[in-house]
Amino acid sequence: MLNGVRRLAVAATVAGSMLVGGIGGAALYATTLAAQAASPSPSPSSSSGSSAATPGKFVPNENAAHEATESAAREAQENAGQVPTVP
């Protein structure tokens, strides 16, 4: 009889933990959604005088120390504007 009571107590503890965890997770998720909805979404800046590289365009490293360690195949890929695939 004691074994059945112990099993029931463990089952109730597990079920209660799952219930509390589910409620806690839902509450945290709701606050995350609310905070995300309240924050403004970033707008892209259109500054034309920027010296930063264009996203998606490969810019090779033309440093003399770096160039000395490159293979001819890698340098050829860089000169062609490709992302190097050879060491």
Buried (B, 14 or more C-beta within 10 A) or exposed (E): EEEEEEEEEEEEEEEEEEEEEEEEEEEEEEEEEEEEEEEEEEEEEEEEEEEEEEEEEEEBEEEEEEEEEBEEEBBEBBEEEEEBEEE
